[in-house]
Structures are given as structure tokens and as C-alpha cells.
């Protein structure tokens, strides 16, 4: 993945999750596991009950 691909990924992740992803947090998104942890930590408690 080159830098443009990474920026496209960050933009898509932001739009899909509704999270602001500041540039200083980009290192937290470099692996699948760290990215999942990052998103989970910032969306914990904000999800709607599906019922």
C-alpha cells in the first residue's frame, strides 16, 4: 500500500465510522489489529441497539 492508498483508506474509514481521524493518529492505523483497536476504543458505547 502506498501513501495515496493509505490516505484513501483513512478517508473511507472516517466516512464509514463517522470518526475524525487526525493525522497524528495515523500510526495507530498501520496494522489491521491496531486499526480495529483504534476504532473500537473510539466507538465503544456509541453503538445503537439494533432491536
Gaussian input, Z-matrix of N, CA and C with variables (Angstrom, degrees):
# hf/3-21g

backbone

0 1
 N
 C     1     B1
 C     2     B2     1     A1
 N     3     B3     2     A2     1     D1
 C     4     B4     3     A3     2     D2
 C     5     B5     4     A4     3     D3
 N     6     B6     5     A5     4     D4
 C     7     B7     6     A6     5     D5
 C     8     B8     7     A7     6     D6
 N     9     B9     8     A8     7     D7
 C    10    B10     9     A9     8     D8
 C    11    B11    10    A10     9     D9
 N    12    B12    11    A11    10    D10
 C    13    B13    12    A12    11    D11
 C    14    B14    13    A13    12    D12
 N    15    B15    14    A14    13    D13
 C    16    B16    15    A15    14    D14
 C    17    B17    16    A16    15    D15
 N    18    B18    17    A17    16    D16
 C    19    B19    18    A18    17    D17
 C    20    B20    19    A19    18    D18
 N    21    B21    20    A20    19    D19
 C    22    B22    21    A21    20    D20
 C    23    B23    22    A22    21    D21
 N    24    B24    23    A23    22    D22
 C    25    B25    24    A24    23    D23
 C    26    B26    25    A25    24    D24
 N    27    B27    26    A26    25    D25
 C    28    B28    27    A27    26    D26
 C    29    B29    28    A28    27    D27
 N    30    B30    29    A29    28    D28
 C    31    B31    30    A30    29    D29
 C    32    B32    31    A31    30    D30
 N    33    B33    32    A32    31    D31
 C    34    B34    33    A33    32    D32
 C    35    B35    34    A34    33    D33
 N    36    B36    35    A35    34    D34
 C    37    B37    36    A36    35    D35
 C    38    B38    37    A37    36    D36
 N    39    B39    38    A38    37    D37
 C    40    B40    39    A39    38    D38
 C    41    B41    40    A40    39    D39
 N    42    B42    41    A41    40    D40
 C    43    B43    42    A42    41    D41
 C    44    B44    43    A43    42    D42
 N    45    B45    44    A44    43    D43
 C    46    B46    45    A45    44    D44
 C    47    B47    46    A46    45    D45
 N    48    B48    47    A47    46    D46
 C    49    B49    48    A48    47    D47
 C    50    B50    49    A49    48    D48
 N    51    B51    50    A50    49    D49
 C    52    B52    51    A51    50    D50
 C    53    B53    52    A52    51    D51
 N    54    B54    53    A53    52    D52
 C    55    B55    54    A54    53    D53
 C    56    B56    55    A55    54    D54
 N    57    B57    56    A56    55    D55
 C    58    B58    57    A57    56    D56
 C    59    B59    58    A58    57    D57
 N    60    B60    59    A59    58    D58
 C    61    B61    60    A60    59    D59
 C    62    B62    61    A61    60    D60
 N    63    B63    62    A62    61    D61
 C    64    B64    63    A63    62    D62
 C    65    B65    64    A64    63    D63
 N    66    B66    65    A65    64    D64
 C    67    B67    66    A66    65    D65
 C    68    B68    67    A67    66    D66
 N    69    B69    68    A68    67    D67
 C    70    B70    69    A69    68    D68
 C    71    B71    70    A70    69    D69
 N    72    B72    71    A71    70    D70
 C    73    B73    72    A72    71    D71
 C    74    B74    73    A73    72    D72
 N    75    B75    74    A74    73    D73
 C    76    B76    75    A75    74    D74
 C    77    B77    76    A76    75    D75
 N    78    B78    77    A77    76    D76
 C    79    B79    78    A78    77    D77
 C    80    B80    79    A79    78    D78
 N    81    B81    80    A80    79    D79
 C    82    B82    81    A81    80    D80
 C    83    B83    82    A82    81    D81
 N    84    B84    83    A83    82    D82
 C    85    B85    84    A84    83    D83
 C    86    B86    85    A85    84    D84
 N    87    B87    86    A86    85    D85
 C    88    B88    87    A87    86    D86
 C    89    B89    88    A88    87    D87
 N    90    B90    89    A89    88    D88
 C    91    B91    90    A90    89    D89
 C    92    B92    91    A91    90    D90
 N    93    B93    92    A92    91    D91
 C    94    B94    93    A93    92    D92
 C    95    B95    94    A94    93    D93
 N    96    B96    95    A95    94    D94
 C    97    B97    96    A96    95    D95
 C    98    B98    97    A97    96    D96
 N    99    B99    98    A98    97    D97
 C   100   B100    99    A99    98    D98
 C   101   B101   100   A100    99    D99
 N   102   B102   101   A101   100   D100
 C   103   B103   102   A102   101   D101
 C   104   B104   103   A103   102   D102
 N   105   B105   104   A104   103   D103
 C   106   B106   105   A105   104   D104
 C   107   B107   106   A106   105   D105
 N   108   B108   107   A107   106   D106
 C   109   B109   108   A108   107   D107
 C   110   B110   109   A109   108   D108
 N   111   B111   110   A110   109   D109
 C   112   B112   111   A111   110   D110
 C   113   B113   112   A112   111   D111
 N   114   B114   113   A113   112   D112
 C   115   B115   114   A114   113   D113
 C   116   B116   115   A115   114   D114
 N   117   B117   116   A116   115   D115
 C   118   B118   117   A117   116   D116
 C   119   B119   118   A118   117   D117
 N   120   B120   119   A119   118   D118
 C   121   B121   120   A120   119   D119
 C   122   B122   121   A121   120   D120
 N   123   B123   122   A122   121   D121
 C   124   B124   123   A123   122   D122
 C   125   B125   124   A124   123   D123
 N   126   B126   125   A125   124   D124
 C   127   B127   126   A126   125   D125
 C   128   B128   127   A127   126   D126
 N   129   B129   128   A128   127   D127
 C   130   B130   129   A129   128   D128
 C   131   B131   130   A130   129   D129
 N   132   B132   131   A131   130   D130
 C   133   B133   132   A132   131   D131
 C   134   B134   133   A133   132   D132
 N   135   B135   134   A134   133   D133
 C   136   B136   135   A135   134   D134
 C   137   B137   136   A136   135   D135
 N   138   B138   137   A137   136   D136
 C   139   B139   138   A138   137   D137
 C   140   B140   139   A139   138   D138
 N   141   B141   140   A140   139   D139
 C   142   B142   141   A141   140   D140
 C   143   B143   142   A142   141   D141
 N   144   B144   143   A143   142   D142
 C   145   B145   144   A144   143   D143
 C   146   B146   145   A145   144   D144
 N   147   B147   146   A146   145   D145
 C   148   B148   147   A147   146   D146
 C   149   B149   148   A148   147   D147
 N   150   B150   149   A149   148   D148
 C   151   B151   150   A150   149   D149
 C   152   B152   151   A151   150   D150

   B1=1.4317
   B2=1.5271
   B3=1.3105
   B4=1.4579
   B5=1.5307
   B6=1.3143
   B7=1.4591
   B8=1.5321
   B9=1.3256
   B10=1.4601
   B11=1.5260
   B12=1.3246
   B13=1.4647
   B14=1.5191
   B15=1.3332
   B16=1.4612
   B17=1.5266
   B18=1.3288
   B19=1.4611
   B20=1.5254
   B21=1.3260
   B22=1.4630
   B23=1.5237
   B24=1.3371
   B25=1.4544
   B26=1.5253
   B27=1.3242
   B28=1.4648
   B29=1.5263
   B30=1.3200
   B31=1.4652
   B32=1.5302
   B33=1.3120
   B34=1.4576
   B35=1.5311
   B36=1.3152
   B37=1.4599
   B38=1.5241
   B39=1.3010
   B40=1.4563
   B41=1.5272
   B42=1.3099
   B43=1.4659
   B44=1.5253
   B45=1.3195
   B46=1.4727
   B47=1.5201
   B48=1.3256
   B49=1.4623
   B50=1.5214
   B51=1.3324
   B52=1.4482
   B53=1.5254
   B54=1.3266
   B55=1.4645
   B56=1.5133
   B57=1.3257
   B58=1.4537
   B59=1.5248
   B60=1.3083
   B61=1.4592
   B62=1.5212
   B63=1.3314
   B64=1.4637
   B65=1.5258
   B66=1.3057
   B67=1.4610
   B68=1.5238
   B69=1.3227
   B70=1.4647
   B71=1.5312
   B72=1.3371
   B73=1.4638
   B74=1.5318
   B75=1.3130
   B76=1.4627
   B77=1.5270
   B78=1.3307
   B79=1.4698
   B80=1.5345
   B81=1.3273
   B82=1.4638
   B83=1.5238
   B84=1.3106
   B85=1.4647
   B86=1.5262
   B87=1.3153
   B88=1.4613
   B89=1.5198
   B90=1.3299
   B91=1.4641
   B92=1.5230
   B93=1.3037
   B94=1.4586
   B95=1.5203
   B96=1.3267
   B97=1.4625
   B98=1.5330
   B99=1.3216
   B100=1.4707
   B101=1.5273
   B102=1.3283
   B103=1.4624
   B104=1.5204
   B105=1.3257
   B106=1.4726
   B107=1.5220
   B108=1.3280
   B109=1.4661
   B110=1.5268
   B111=1.3241
   B112=1.4637
   B113=1.5306
   B114=1.3277
   B115=1.4636
   B116=1.5297
   B117=1.3187
   B118=1.4645
   B119=1.5252
   B120=1.3136
   B121=1.4619
   B122=1.5242
   B123=1.3158
   B124=1.4593
   B125=1.5182
   B126=1.3196
   B127=1.4680
   B128=1.5194
   B129=1.3037
   B130=1.4642
   B131=1.5210
   B132=1.3442
   B133=1.4583
   B134=1.5136
   B135=1.3318
   B136=1.4617
   B137=1.5203
   B138=1.3293
   B139=1.4573
   B140=1.5159
   B141=1.3150
   B142=1.4607
   B143=1.5164
   B144=1.3099
   B145=1.4585
   B146=1.5266
   B147=1.3603
   B148=1.4672
   B149=1.5226
   B150=1.3316
   B151=1.4701
   B152=1.5053
   A1=107.29
   A2=116.13
   A3=118.77
   A4=109.66
   A5=116.78
   A6=120.94
   A7=112.51
   A8=117.50
   A9=120.00
   A10=110.26
   A11=117.39
   A12=120.60
   A13=110.56
   A14=116.92
   A15=120.59
   A16=110.72
   A17=117.78
   A18=120.41
   A19=111.55
   A20=117.16
   A21=120.43
   A22=110.51
   A23=116.78
   A24=121.75
   A25=110.86
   A26=117.35
   A27=121.60
   A28=110.25
   A29=117.01
   A30=121.22
   A31=110.97
   A32=117.04
   A33=120.92
   A34=110.98
   A35=116.97
   A36=120.92
   A37=110.47
   A38=117.11
   A39=121.27
   A40=111.10
   A41=117.00
   A42=119.61
   A43=111.90
   A44=117.54
   A45=120.78
   A46=113.18
   A47=116.96
   A48=119.99
   A49=112.84
   A50=117.06
   A51=120.71
   A52=112.69
   A53=116.40
   A54=121.14
   A55=110.70
   A56=115.33
   A57=120.03
   A58=106.52
   A59=117.59
   A60=121.61
   A61=108.74
   A62=116.56
   A63=119.49
   A64=111.88
   A65=115.41
   A66=121.27
   A67=112.65
   A68=118.08
   A69=119.22
   A70=112.18
   A71=117.88
   A72=120.85
   A73=113.00
   A74=118.69
   A75=121.73
   A76=113.03
   A77=120.12
   A78=118.62
   A79=113.27
   A80=117.13
   A81=120.86
   A82=111.84
   A83=117.54
   A84=121.64
   A85=112.73
   A86=117.52
   A87=119.74
   A88=114.31
   A89=118.36
   A90=120.45
   A91=108.09
   A92=116.73
   A93=120.70
   A94=110.75
   A95=116.69
   A96=120.27
   A97=111.56
   A98=117.24
   A99=118.89
   A100=111.13
   A101=117.00
   A102=120.44
   A103=111.93
   A104=116.10
   A105=120.47
   A106=110.24
   A107=116.92
   A108=120.80
   A109=111.04
   A110=116.64
   A111=122.26
   A112=110.07
   A113=116.63
   A114=120.76
   A115=110.23
   A116=117.69
   A117=120.99
   A118=111.23
   A119=117.32
   A120=120.82
   A121=111.73
   A122=117.53
   A123=120.70
   A124=113.72
   A125=117.53
   A126=120.19
   A127=111.56
   A128=117.96
   A129=121.23
   A130=109.50
   A131=114.41
   A132=119.57
   A133=114.39
   A134=118.00
   A135=119.62
   A136=112.60
   A137=116.86
   A138=119.58
   A139=110.40
   A140=115.15
   A141=122.26
   A142=110.09
   A143=117.69
   A144=122.39
   A145=107.52
   A146=118.19
   A147=120.35
   A148=114.45
   A149=119.64
   A150=120.72
   A151=112.93
   D1=126.77
   D2=176.80
   D3=-91.92
   D4=179.35
   D5=-173.78
   D6=-64.10
   D7=-35.30
   D8=178.56
   D9=-68.63
   D10=-40.78
   D11=175.55
   D12=-60.33
   D13=-42.48
   D14=179.73
   D15=-62.50
   D16=-43.62
   D17=178.93
   D18=-64.20
   D19=-37.60
   D20=175.49
   D21=-63.54
   D22=-40.54
   D23=176.58
   D24=-61.33
   D25=-46.14
   D26=-179.48
   D27=-61.57
   D28=-43.30
   D29=179.42
   D30=-62.79
   D31=-44.08
   D32=179.04
   D33=-66.00
   D34=-43.19
   D35=178.45
   D36=-60.74
   D37=-42.22
   D38=178.64
   D39=-63.05
   D40=-44.89
   D41=-178.29
   D42=-69.32
   D43=-35.17
   D44=179.95
   D45=-75.05
   D46=-31.37
   D47=-176.67
   D48=-99.35
   D49=-18.67
   D50=-176.19
   D51=77.80
   D52=11.21
   D53=-179.59
   D54=-92.09
   D55=142.66
   D56=167.77
   D57=-79.55
   D58=131.35
   D59=-178.78
   D60=-118.08
   D61=88.23
   D62=-178.91
   D63=-66.50
   D64=151.14
   D65=-176.02
   D66=-56.64
   D67=-33.27
   D68=-179.79
   D69=-67.37
   D70=-15.02
   D71=177.94
   D72=-92.84
   D73=-4.86
   D74=-177.90
   D75=-54.62
   D76=-37.77
   D77=178.36
   D78=-60.49
   D79=-22.06
   D80=177.95
   D81=-76.88
   D82=-4.72
   D83=-175.85
   D84=-112.50
   D85=14.87
   D86=-172.11
   D87=-82.60
   D88=-15.56
   D89=174.18
   D90=-127.66
   D91=159.45
   D92=179.10
   D93=-60.40
   D94=-44.23
   D95=-178.50
   D96=-64.98
   D97=-46.95
   D98=-178.93
   D99=-67.16
   D100=-34.57
   D101=177.04
   D102=-66.23
   D103=-42.16
   D104=177.87
   D105=-64.23
   D106=-42.13
   D107=177.68
   D108=-62.20
   D109=-41.31
   D110=179.74
   D111=-60.83
   D112=-50.68
   D113=-178.65
   D114=-64.81
   D115=-44.41
   D116=-179.32
   D117=-60.63
   D118=-42.32
   D119=-179.08
   D120=-64.96
   D121=-30.63
   D122=-176.88
   D123=-93.54
   D124=-10.41
   D125=178.18
   D126=-112.45
   D127=-3.20
   D128=-179.67
   D129=-57.69
   D130=127.28
   D131=177.93
   D132=83.45
   D133=-0.87
   D134=-178.91
   D135=-107.25
   D136=-2.38
   D137=-177.72
   D138=-79.04
   D139=144.34
   D140=178.51
   D141=-81.60
   D142=148.48
   D143=174.68
   D144=-72.85
   D145=124.91
   D146=-174.85
   D147=-70.11
   D148=-12.31
   D149=-177.46
   D150=-82.40

